[in-house]
Amino acid sequence: MIGVSPGADDAGGPVFSIIDNCEDTTAEALSALHSAAFSVLGQEGWRAGAIAETVNGSGGFAVLAHKGAELAGFALVRSVADEAELITIAAAPAMQRTGIAQGLLAYTIEYLRQQAVQRFFLEVRADNMPAITLYKRDGFAQVGVRESYYKVAGMRRVDALLFSKALN
Ligand SMILES: CC(C)(COP(=O)(O)OP(=O)(O)OC[C@H]1O[C@@H](n2cnc3c(N)ncnc32)[C@H](O)[C@@H]1OP(=O)(O)O)[C@@H](O)C(=O)NCCC(=O)NCCS
């Protein structure tokens, strides 16, 4: 673990931590949450092996949110030199709209600023309004589009929107 939010969750709010080394049991738990969250979008979640590979790989880390003992959400991030990419973010379905993703983003950005990262990028499906609303509200701005990037089962292809946010 390379970071944990100060203070316990006295008020019942989420506690955030950062890992850059992912054990099998953690990867399985993250994969289960990811699948549950992404099934709503008709997308498969990431397998545990792919999650562990990303976290353990160069520049990779995961930001975890726990409510008590329960995993409430997580973000996967890769950071290279002074840029970072939000690879994926998900909140447990039962805990959505309680500020988990917003807290994950805030905690991640605070950590990236400490690492002198200048710009934070992400990519989102053009029809994912909850995520787009979250990112815009957090100050991300659209910087590009990859047309017909996502192929979604039973649907025509959907654009990917590229967003970024300056951290300095
Ligand atoms: C997108 C996602 C991560 C948001 O997580 P969350 O913890 O529910 O989000 P928060 O509670 O922190 O919401 C923060 C703000 O984002 C926006 N938002 C989040 N979910 C929303 C929704 N379903 N509809 C509209 N706005 C939404 C709102 O502005 C919200 O603030 P508010 O609740 O005060 O109105 C979650 O819906 C999820 O896991 N979705 C499936 C996976 C996914 O799409 N990941 C992103 C891929 S790029």
The ligand as a Tripos MOL2 file, in Angstrom:
@<TRIPOS>MOLECULE
LIG
   48    50     1     0     0
SMALL
NO_CHARGES

@<TRIPOS>ATOM
      1 C1        -19.9420    6.2560  -13.4160 C.3       1 LIG1
      2 C2        -19.8180    5.7140  -11.9960 C.3       1 LIG1
      3 C3        -18.3560    5.3150  -11.7430 C.3       1 LIG1
      4 C4        -20.2280    6.8330  -11.0120 C.3       1 LIG1
      5 O1        -19.9930    6.3530   -9.6970 O.3       1 LIG1
      6 P1        -20.7880    6.9080   -8.4160 P.3       1 LIG1
      7 O2        -19.9920    6.5490   -7.2080 O.co2     1 LIG1
      8 O3        -22.1800    6.4800   -8.4740 O.co2     1 LIG1
      9 O4        -20.7060    8.4800   -8.6830 O.3       1 LIG1
     10 P2        -20.8460    9.6350   -7.5490 P.3       1 LIG1
     11 O5        -21.8630    9.2170   -6.5490 O.co2     1 LIG1
     12 O6        -19.4920   10.0040   -7.0490 O.co2     1 LIG1
     13 O7        -21.4460   10.8150   -8.4320 O.3       1 LIG1
     14 C5        -20.8120   12.0820   -8.5570 C.3       1 LIG1
     15 C6        -21.5760   12.8800   -9.5870 C.3       1 LIG1
     16 O8        -21.4750   12.2600  -10.8810 O.3       1 LIG1
     17 C7        -22.7260   12.4100  -11.5830 C.3       1 LIG1
     18 N1        -23.3940   11.0920  -11.7190 N.ar      1 LIG1
     19 C8        -22.9950    9.9110  -11.2050 C.ar      1 LIG1
     20 N2        -23.8640    8.9340  -11.5600 N.ar      1 LIG1
     21 C9        -24.8130    9.5160  -12.2960 C.ar      1 LIG1
     22 C10       -25.9920    9.0450  -12.9520 C.ar      1 LIG1
     23 N3        -26.3390    7.7440  -12.8920 N.pl3     1 LIG1
     24 N4        -26.7380    9.9240  -13.6480 N.ar      1 LIG1
     25 C11       -26.4000   11.2280  -13.7340 C.ar      1 LIG1
     26 N5        -25.3030   11.7560  -13.0970 N.ar      1 LIG1
     27 C12       -24.5330   10.9060  -12.4190 C.ar      1 LIG1
     28 C13       -23.5760   13.3260  -10.7080 C.3       1 LIG1
     29 O9        -23.2340   14.6590  -11.0290 O.3       1 LIG1
     30 C14       -23.0670   12.9610   -9.3270 C.3       1 LIG1
     31 O10       -23.3220   13.9380   -8.3670 O.3       1 LIG1
     32 P3        -24.7500   13.9480   -7.6100 P.3       1 LIG1
     33 O11       -25.0160   12.5380   -7.1280 O.co2     1 LIG1
     34 O12       -24.5290   14.9180   -6.4800 O.co2     1 LIG1
     35 O13       -25.7550   14.3910   -8.6140 O.co2     1 LIG1
     36 C15       -20.7740    4.5060  -11.7360 C.3       1 LIG1
     37 O14       -22.0570    4.8250  -12.2350 O.3       1 LIG1
     38 C16       -20.2980    3.2190  -12.3760 C.2       1 LIG1
     39 O15       -19.5790    2.4190  -11.7770 O.2       1 LIG1
     40 N6        -20.7500    3.0080  -13.6340 N.am      1 LIG1
     41 C17       -20.3790    1.8090  -14.4080 C.3       1 LIG1
     42 C18       -18.9300    1.8470  -14.8010 C.3       1 LIG1
     43 C19       -18.5740    3.0900  -15.6090 C.2       1 LIG1
     44 O16       -19.3510    3.5860  -16.4140 O.2       1 LIG1
     45 N7        -17.3320    3.5960  -15.4050 N.am      1 LIG1
     46 C20       -16.8180    4.7280  -16.1440 C.3       1 LIG1
     47 C21       -16.2820    4.2500  -17.4490 C.3       1 LIG1
     48 S1        -15.3810    5.5200  -18.2870 S.3       1 LIG1
@<TRIPOS>BOND
     1     1     2 1
     2     2     3 1
     3     2     4 1
     4     2    36 1
     5     4     5 1
     6     5     6 1
     7     6     7 2
     8     6     8 1
     9     6     9 1
    10     9    10 1
    11    10    11 2
    12    10    12 1
    13    10    13 1
    14    13    14 1
    15    14    15 1
    16    15    16 1
    17    15    30 1
    18    16    17 1
    19    17    18 1
    20    17    28 1
    21    18    19 ar
    22    18    27 ar
    23    19    20 ar
    24    20    21 ar
    25    21    22 ar
    26    21    27 ar
    27    22    23 1
    28    22    24 ar
    29    24    25 ar
    30    25    26 ar
    31    26    27 ar
    32    28    29 1
    33    28    30 1
    34    30    31 1
    35    31    32 1
    36    32    33 2
    37    32    34 1
    38    32    35 1
    39    36    37 1
    40    36    38 1
    41    38    39 2
    42    38    40 1
    43    40    41 1
    44    41    42 1
    45    42    43 1
    46    43    44 2
    47    43    45 1
    48    45    46 1
    49    46    47 1
    50    47    48 1
@<TRIPOS>SUBSTRUCTURE
     1 LIG1         1 GROUP 0 **** ****
